[in-house]
Amino acid sequence: MVLTWFPDASRGQQMAIATIVTGMISAGSFVLSPLPYASISYTVIYSFAAIGALWLSAQTVYVGVALLVLLYSPMVLIGSLVAWRQSTDLIAAKAQSERQEHEMSALLQDFEHNAGDALWETGLDGKLNHVSPRLTDVLLLRDGEHDTDSFQQLLGVRCPDHLTQLAVLSSAGQAFRELRLTMPRPDGDKTLLMTGKCLYSVNGAFLGWRGVLTDVTDKVKSEHKLRELAHTDSLTGLANRFHLREALNRAIEHDQPLALLCIDLDRFKAVNDNYGHSVGDSILRVVARRLRSCVGENALIARLGGDEFAIALWSTNGVEAAQALACKVVESVSEPITLAERQFRIGASVGFTVRHESRCSLDDLLVESDIAMYAAKESGRGRWVAYSPQLGEASRRRLSIEHGLRHAIDNGEISLYWQPKVDLQSWQITGAEALMRWQHPELGSISPMEFIPIAEQCGMIDRLDIWALNEACRAGTNELSGLTIAVNVSASQFQFGDYLSQLKTVLKNSGMPAEKLELELTESVLIEDADQAMSLLNDIRLTGVRLALDDFGTGYSSLSYLRRFPFDTLKIDRSFVTELLSKVDARAIVRMITALSRELGKRTVCEGVETEEQLQLIWSAGCHEIQGYLISPPCPLDVFPRSLDPALSERLQRNCVGSMGASQHSTSG
């Protein structure tokens, strides 16, 4: 129509047609924009039709108009396509939003039915907008109840102890999280956690509240059970160490009168080792029941671990109440325990301390009761001991000794003193015993009777023994050359480690003649493992080193030792020598040991000889050697006497021979 009408039309008509066509191009293109191909086709057809009409008019003035149409049409087309893209994106976004809303609705519905949380939402009137099945289950709502009562009222009836906290729901306010509510029930309290925040309109008007209500009853019960397990000994049902410390800390903080008893079972390890852990566990349960029967409501019993228990006693009677309870515990635990027709007897060593105002530290209480308990064990077991400052001082001294031993050798604090041995036939010094001495920088001189047992317990005795052996062999090849050197050996050296190879190494490095070295051992070496000791002693004897049985006559002193083990010398214990003048049986024992040794081809040495009267009896009994303060006290190497004082030697010989003659004359008479 444009091609037909426009060329023959008047100028006014052409103006009208041009206006209509350009409007149709623009309007049609935008109307068809949702269909881009249709829009493009429409715009192209009308644009070329307009240009063709202008060309058929054959007027030069319309050339510029045709160029304007060529510029106008693409712009219209681009705008149409942009509008199409925007409308398409809008439609896609709307569809996506609808899908998400559908999915969210499905998820929320599934959440309300299956999750442990219940969604809630209130309006301006405070009533619930929607009640899900889960919310009904959590609050145990009745039919129609939420239509008449507000959410705050529903919660207030069910949780009467939390009315103050629930008042926040009556008006707009701050959001809250994990508000804990307790809902009493005949079958047990129900615990709820509520979270909520305010809802506002676009204009900022308050619309109500929305939040989540969670039933955490099972979680709270599980936490309580875990807390109970964490504070309870699983075997006995008593409190554990952690629970005891908490209770003691609370008592100390509140300045309560307090006594603490530490209990350790006697002979329990032997039962456990011989009859198995199941029997041991049964005994521990019996002991736990007996301890419960000993205490009242003002006490807490705890198992600290293994066979160790503790009792915290809250009593204003202090020491008297603790003593009575300790005595009761010792008596109760010492009674026989019958399990499966088998009877067991164990005991208990109890140590206790009472808290005073000057001592309020938890660790101090535990340490003091522990010290008292170990003192009870050392004093004979099956008894109780109260803590005293003297016990604490002894424990601190022991700790200082143990710590000092670890550096004593390196710091040059340990030295060897030497006590000579005299042969009673030649009246010459033929040997020397190496005796360890320790000069502590703070504690002063410490007796071997004190630090040797501590060294054995803390694992330092092996190092001390090897050091002493090295020093003794060094002296035996230098200052004391020609003398028989006696060195004490601890039982742990034989039970653990490779003592034989160490001995051979020391002999080789020092050049010490093996026959000039004598190792002194006590019976404890033989008791632990007789077969192992027998093998090791025979191997040592093959090296040429001599062996002496120290402190013979004390302990078990089995005669089988003399037959089985390759000892060269028996050392008669000083306890018999001390009583030679006062007790007839002591003289008889010395004579018997001497005669027995002579028959078995062994030498005898009496130690601890301090008077000439003792020497006369020992000489008359036929002993081979003596050592003691009568000859010389233990002394440093630089003042060691290599020979007896001639005057002393002559007097001792004269007295011994004279006493023998007098004895023979008395016998013949």
Rosetta blueprint (number, residue, H / E / L):
1 M L
2 V H
3 L H
4 T H
5 W H
6 F L
7 P L
8 D L
9 A L
10 S L
11 R H
12 G H
13 Q H
14 Q H
15 M H
16 A H
17 I H
18 A H
19 T H
20 I H
21 V H
22 T H
23 G H
24 M H
25 I H
26 S H
27 A H
28 G H
29 S H
30 F H
31 V H
32 L L
33 S L
34 P L
35 L L
36 P H
37 Y H
38 A H
39 S H
40 I H
41 S H
42 Y H
43 T H
44 V H
45 I H
46 Y H
47 S H
48 F H
49 A H
50 A H
51 I H
52 G H
53 A H
54 L H
55 W H
56 L H
57 S L
58 A L
59 Q L
60 T L
61 V H
62 Y H
63 V H
64 G H
65 V H
66 A H
67 L H
68 L H
69 V H
70 L H
71 L H
72 Y H
73 S H
74 P H
75 M H
76 V H
77 L H
78 I H
79 G H
80 S H
81 L H
82 V H
83 A H
84 W H
85 R H
86 Q H
87 S H
88 T H
89 D H
90 L H
91 I H
92 A H
93 A H
94 K H
95 A H
96 Q H
97 S H
98 E H
99 R H
100 Q H
101 E H
102 H H
103 E H
104 M H
105 S H
106 A H
107 L H
108 L H
109 Q H
110 D H
111 F H
112 E H
113 H H
114 N H
115 A L
116 G L
117 D E
118 A E
119 L E
120 W E
121 E E
122 T E
123 G L
124 L L
125 D L
126 G L
127 K L
128 L E
129 N L
130 H L
131 V L
132 S L
133 P H
134 R H
135 L H
136 T H
137 D H
138 V H
139 L H
140 L L
141 L L
142 R L
143 D L
144 G L
145 E H
146 H H
147 D H
148 T H
149 D L
150 S L
151 F H
152 Q H
153 Q H
154 L H
155 L H
156 G H
157 V H
158 R H
159 C L
160 P H
161 D H
162 H H
163 L H
164 T H
165 Q H
166 L H
167 A H
168 V H
169 L H
170 S H
171 S L
172 A L
173 G L
174 Q L
175 A L
176 F E
177 R E
178 E E
179 L E
180 R E
181 L E
182 T E
183 M E
184 P L
185 R L
186 P L
187 D L
188 G L
189 D L
190 K E
191 T E
192 L E
193 L E
194 M E
195 T E
196 G E
197 K E
198 C E
199 L E
200 Y E
201 S L
202 V L
203 N L
204 G L
205 A L
206 F E
207 L E
208 G E
209 W E
210 R E
211 G E
212 V E
213 L E
214 T E
215 D E
216 V L
217 T H
218 D H
219 K H
220 V H
221 K H
222 S H
223 E H
224 H H
225 K H
226 L H
227 R H
228 E H
229 L H
230 A H
231 H L
232 T E
233 D L
234 S L
235 L L
236 T L
237 G L
238 L L
239 A E
240 N L
241 R H
242 F H
243 H H
244 L H
245 R H
246 E H
247 A H
248 L H
249 N H
250 R H
251 A H
252 I H
253 E H
254 H L
255 D L
256 Q L
257 P L
258 L L
259 A E
260 L E
261 L E
262 C E
263 I E
264 D E
265 L E
266 D E
267 R L
268 F H
269 K H
270 A H
271 V H
272 N H
273 D H
274 N H
275 Y H
276 G L
277 H H
278 S H
279 V H
280 G H
281 D H
282 S H
283 I H
284 L H
285 R H
286 V H
287 V H
288 A H
289 R H
290 R H
291 L H
292 R H
293 S H
294 C H
295 V L
296 G L
297 E L
298 N L
299 A E
300 L E
301 I E
302 A E
303 R E
304 L E
305 G E
306 G L
307 D L
308 E E
309 F E
310 A E
311 I E
312 A E
313 L E
314 W L
315 S L
316 T L
317 N L
318 G L
319 V H
320 E H
321 A H
322 A H
323 Q H
324 A H
325 L H
326 A H
327 C H
328 K H
329 V H
330 V H
331 E H
332 S H
333 V H
334 S H
335 E L
336 P L
337 I E
338 T E
339 L E
340 A L
341 E L
342 R E
343 Q E
344 F E
345 R L
346 I L
347 G E
348 A E
349 S E
350 V E
351 G E
352 F E
353 T E
354 V E
355 R L
356 H E
357 E L
358 S L
359 R E
360 C L
361 S L
362 L H
363 D H
364 D H
365 L H
366 L H
367 V H
368 E H
369 S H
370 D H
371 I H
372 A H
373 M H
374 Y H
375 A H
376 A H
377 K H
378 E H
379 S L
380 G L
381 R L
382 G L
383 R L
384 W E
385 V E
386 A E
387 Y L
388 S L
389 P H
390 Q H
391 L H
392 G H
393 E H
394 A H
395 S H
396 R H
397 R H
398 R H
399 L H
400 S H
401 I H
402 E H
403 H H
404 G H
405 L H
406 R H
407 H H
408 A H
409 I L
410 D L
411 N L
412 G L
413 E L
414 I E
415 S E
416 L E
417 Y E
418 W E
419 Q E
420 P E
421 K E
422 V E
423 D E
424 L L
425 Q L
426 S L
427 W L
428 Q E
429 I E
430 T E
431 G E
432 A E
433 E E
434 A E
435 L E
436 M E
437 R E
438 W E
439 Q E
440 H E
441 P L
442 E L
443 L L
444 G E
445 S E
446 I E
447 S L
448 P H
449 M H
450 E H
451 F H
452 I H
453 P H
454 I H
455 A H
456 E H
457 Q H
458 C H
459 G L
460 M L
461 I H
462 D H
463 R H
464 L H
465 D H
466 I H
467 W H
468 A H
469 L H
470 N H
471 E H
472 A H
473 C H
474 R H
475 A H
476 G H
477 T L
478 N L
479 E L
480 L L
481 S L
482 G L
483 L L
484 T E
485 I E
486 A E
487 V E
488 N E
489 V L
490 S L
491 A H
492 S H
493 Q H
494 F H
495 Q H
496 F L
497 G L
498 D L
499 Y H
500 L H
501 S H
502 Q H
503 L H
504 K H
505 T H
506 V H
507 L H
508 K H
509 N H
510 S H
511 G L
512 M L
513 P L
514 A H
515 E H
516 K H
517 L E
518 E E
519 L E
520 E E
521 L E
522 T L
523 E L
524 S H
525 V H
526 L H
527 I H
528 E H
529 D L
530 A H
531 D H
532 Q H
533 A H
534 M H
535 S H
536 L H
537 L H
538 N H
539 D H
540 I H
541 R H
542 L H
543 T L
544 G L
545 V L
546 R E
547 L E
548 A E
549 L E
550 D E
551 D E
552 F E
553 G L
554 T L
555 G L
556 Y L
557 S L
558 S L
559 L H
560 S H
561 Y H
562 L H
563 R H
564 R H
565 F L
566 P L
567 F L
568 D L
569 T E
570 L E
571 K E
572 I E
573 D L
574 R H
575 S H
576 F H
577 V H
578 T H
579 E L
580 L L
581 L L
582 S L
583 K L
584 V H
585 D H
586 A H
587 R H
588 A H
589 I H
590 V H
591 R H
592 M H
593 I H
594 T H
595 A H
596 L H
597 S H
598 R H
599 E H
600 L H
601 G L
602 K L
603 R E
604 T E
605 V E
606 C E
607 E E
608 G L
609 V L
610 E L
611 T L
612 E H
613 E H
614 Q H
615 L H
616 Q H
617 L H
618 I H
619 W H
620 S H
621 A H
622 G L
623 C L
624 H L
625 E E
626 I E
627 Q E
628 G L
629 Y L
630 L L
631 I L
632 S L
633 P L
634 P L
635 C E
636 P L
637 L H
638 D H
639 V H
640 F L
641 P L
642 R L
643 S L
644 L L
645 D L
646 P H
647 A H
648 L H
649 S H
650 E H
651 R H
652 L H
653 Q H
654 R H
655 N H
656 C H
657 V H
658 G H
659 S H
660 M H
661 G H
662 A H
663 S H
664 Q H
665 H H
666 S H
667 T H
668 S H
669 G L
